Amino acid sequence: MDSGDTHGDGTVPDLEVPNLARMYDYYLGGSHNFAVDRAAADRALEAAPHARTFALANRAFLSRVVRRLVADGIDQFLDLGSGVPTVGNVHEIAQAVDPRVRVAYVDIEPVAVMVATDLLADNPDATVTHADIRDPRTVLAAPGVAGLLDFDKPVAVLAIALLHALSDADDPAGVLAAYRDACCPGSYLAVSHLAATSFSPDEQDVVREVLDTTPTPVTMRTREQLADMLTGYTILEPGVVLLPDWRPDDPGGSAATGAAANGYGALARLPEARPDR
Ligand SMILES: C[S@@+](CC[C@H](N)C(=O)[O-])C[C@H]1O[C@@H](n2cnc3c(N)ncnc32)[C@H](O)[C@@H]1O
């Protein structure tokens, strides 16, 4: 497995400022977070109690979408912005169904990469790469990605709770398009995105303010803005929906909590024959 460089310039964790990956780990009940992360996460939670609801609903969405992909025969995953490993990691969910599944994790946060490196030490079918996903060429050429995944066969690209960490200036649609163009027909893209579906304007301000103190400020977007990023793909049923409403394990059980999750999710697939390739 490839761990990338966790000691070079810019790859040492900054424990003086809060970090999105570690705040999310805290919301999920993980242990790879620091006082500075917990203080920031608690500040957001105090003003916007549903900040944690997003994390929980998102992680549950991730689990459902991975199970669905493996059931559809996908055995390769490129998990962009994979986060600090916590309960229900992609390789654990996928390999429990099909032990041959390969998973390449990519994250910019050094603690996430270090924890994943340890966790994956004995797993020849999963790698972690320390990289900025805004540089698709570097990501796709990294040994942990190019050496593990075969892009001539369908791959599922995961961009789960990641795209809101990209500003409009980062051109998230353009970044996704670069990964899309590396994939063959029949490949998939799963996305989820923070959205202000129940946050009041005041709550949004606090969430933004807190996350502005991290290295990755967030941009909340609408359902339409997320759908617009999926150019070239066919969005599968049920479409771009509130996270708990995406193929719930318990249909009907999500209606009350849908908007409280403050996030949308979708699964999309590249058509078999693409005229633009
Ligand atoms: C909220 S976490 C989501 C983790 C996981 N995908 C999930 O949904 O459970 C977002 C992750 O994206 C990572 N991230 C943000 N911007 C990134 C970038 N430009 N390149 C790579 N990773 C990035 C953060 O470090 C963090 O681990």
Ligand as a Chemical Component Dictionary entry (heavy atoms), coordinates in Angstrom:
data_LIG
# 
_chem_comp.id                   LIG 
_chem_comp.type                 NON-POLYMER 
_chem_comp.pdbx_formal_charge   0 
_chem_comp.three_letter_code    LIG 
# 
loop_
_chem_comp_atom.comp_id 
_chem_comp_atom.atom_id 
_chem_comp_atom.alt_atom_id 
_chem_comp_atom.type_symbol 
_chem_comp_atom.charge 
_chem_comp_atom.model_Cartn_x 
_chem_comp_atom.model_Cartn_y 
_chem_comp_atom.model_Cartn_z 
_chem_comp_atom.pdbx_ordinal 
LIG C1  C1  C 0  -16.387 15.839 5.941  1  
LIG S1  S1  S 1  -15.044 14.828 5.530  2  
LIG C2  C2  C 0  -15.843 13.505 4.641  3  
LIG C3  C3  C 0  -15.169 12.155 4.827  4  
LIG C4  C4  C 0  -15.828 11.009 4.067  5  
LIG N1  N1  N 0  -15.799 11.252 2.623  6  
LIG C5  C5  C 0  -17.246 10.800 4.490  7  
LIG O1  O1  O 0  -18.137 11.284 3.790  8  
LIG O2  O2  O -1 -17.499 10.167 5.515  9  
LIG C6  C6  C 0  -14.320 15.759 4.166  10 
LIG C7  C7  C 0  -12.920 15.302 3.845  11 
LIG O3  O3  O 0  -12.474 15.940 2.643  12 
LIG C8  C8  C 0  -11.097 16.236 2.812  13 
LIG N2  N2  N 0  -10.732 17.299 1.865  14 
LIG C9  C9  C 0  -11.200 18.570 1.810  15 
LIG N3  N3  N 0  -10.628 19.229 0.784  16 
LIG C10 C10 C 0  -9.791  18.353 0.175  17 
LIG C11 C11 C 0  -8.914  18.439 -0.943 18 
LIG N4  N4  N 0  -8.778  19.570 -1.634 19 
LIG N5  N5  N 0  -8.201  17.347 -1.283 20 
LIG C12 C12 C 0  -8.308  16.194 -0.588 21 
LIG N6  N6  N 0  -9.126  16.048 0.486  22 
LIG C13 C13 C 0  -9.855  17.113 0.861  23 
LIG C14 C14 C 0  -10.984 16.671 4.261  24 
LIG O4  O4  O 0  -9.653  16.596 4.740  25 
LIG C15 C15 C 0  -11.913 15.669 4.926  26 
LIG O5  O5  O 0  -11.224 14.524 5.331  27 
# 
loop_
_chem_comp_bond.comp_id 
_chem_comp_bond.atom_id_1 
_chem_comp_bond.atom_id_2 
_chem_comp_bond.value_order 
_chem_comp_bond.pdbx_ordinal 
LIG C1  S1  SING 1  
LIG S1  C2  SING 2  
LIG S1  C6  SING 3  
LIG C2  C3  SING 4  
LIG C3  C4  SING 5  
LIG C4  N1  SING 6  
LIG C4  C5  SING 7  
LIG C5  O1  DOUB 8  
LIG C5  O2  SING 9  
LIG C6  C7  SING 10 
LIG C7  O3  SING 11 
LIG C7  C15 SING 12 
LIG O3  C8  SING 13 
LIG C8  N2  SING 14 
LIG C8  C14 SING 15 
LIG N2  C9  SING 16 
LIG N2  C13 SING 17 
LIG C9  N3  DOUB 18 
LIG N3  C10 SING 19 
LIG C10 C11 SING 20 
LIG C10 C13 DOUB 21 
LIG C11 N4  SING 22 
LIG C11 N5  DOUB 23 
LIG N5  C12 SING 24 
LIG C12 N6  DOUB 25 
LIG N6  C13 SING 26 
LIG C14 O4  SING 27 
LIG C14 C15 SING 28 
LIG C15 O5  SING 29 
# 
